[in-house]
Amino acid sequence: MLALITKWVLTYKNVDVNPEAFRLRAGTEINRYLAVEAQAGLGTASDTYKVTGGQVDIKVDSFYSLFLRPQLNLTNTVSVYGLVGGTYIDVSSTSSSATHVRALPTPHLMAQV
């Protein structure tokens, strides 16, 4: 199992925000050519961007991922692999603007290949 702080890059309508999340990652090999990997996490820090009349804070509340990992061992210490799966991410936003600003649709599903 691996635990790390991850800096996400979320893009919506040509705006990038970089909230942080604590991520746990674990997996197991099914056989020498295929493994399964799961990830889960909680947000640790939000990111802010400016809009007309105020600013918006974006935070990753939680996320869950499941991947199949096809792999090929080239030597005892070197392997090549890919991840095929998806991530469900729950993102929240708050605005200091006088008018309501919807920053990101939530919840959000990302496919990763």
URDA-V485959 format. One record per residue. N is the residue number from 1. RES is the residue in one letter. PHI is phi in whole degrees, 0 to 359 (none if undefined). OMEGA is omega as a letter, one per 20 degrees, with the letter a starting at -180 (999 if undefined). Layout:
# URDA-V485959
{{N	RES	PHI	OMEGA} {N	RES	PHI	OMEGA}}
This chain:
# URDA-V485959
{{1	M	none	a} {2	L	232	r} {3	A	239	r} {4	L	211	r} {5	I	267	a} {6	T	248	r} {7	K	260	a} {8	W	276	r} {9	V	241	r} {10	L	253	a} {11	T	240	r} {12	Y	213	a} {13	K	52	r} {14	N	63	r} {15	V	242	r} {16	D	259	r} {17	V	232	a} {18	N	231	r} {19	P	287	r} {20	E	253	r} {21	A	215	r} {22	F	273	a} {23	R	239	r} {24	L	254	a} {25	R	228	r} {26	A	213	r} {27	G	192	r} {28	T	211	r} {29	E	275	r} {30	I	280	r} {31	N	209	a} {32	R	288	a} {33	Y	250	a} {34	L	214	r} {35	A	226	r} {36	V	239	a} {37	E	226	r} {38	A	233	r} {39	Q	223	r} {40	A	211	a} {41	G	198	r} {42	L	230	r} {43	G	293	r} {44	T	242	a} {45	A	208	r} {46	S	265	r} {47	D	231	a} {48	T	240	r} {49	Y	225	a} {50	K	272	r} {51	V	233	r} {52	T	300	r} {53	G	87	r} {54	G	167	r} {55	Q	214	a} {56	V	236	r} {57	D	260	r} {58	I	247	r} {59	K	224	r} {60	V	280	r} {61	D	282	r} {62	S	198	r} {63	F	207	a} {64	Y	221	a} {65	S	226	r} {66	L	219	a} {67	F	225	r} {68	L	265	a} {69	R	236	r} {70	P	293	a} {71	Q	214	r} {72	L	225	r} {73	N	278	r} {74	L	277	r} {75	T	220	r} {76	N	293	a} {77	T	243	a} {78	V	236	r} {79	S	220	r} {80	V	244	a} {81	Y	213	r} {82	G	224	r} {83	L	244	r} {84	V	233	a} {85	G	175	a} {86	G	209	a} {87	T	229	r} {88	Y	260	a} {89	I	232	r} {90	D	254	a} {91	V	243	r} {92	S	241	r} {93	S	221	r} {94	T	231	a} {95	S	234	r} {96	S	263	a} {97	S	287	r} {98	A	293	r} {99	T	254	a} {100	H	292	r} {101	V	241	r} {102	R	266	a} {103	A	279	a} {104	L	223	r} {105	P	291	r} {106	T	226	i} {107	P	289	a} {108	H	229	r} {109	L	247	a} {110	M	245	r} {111	A	266	a} {112	Q	236	r} {113	V	231	999}}
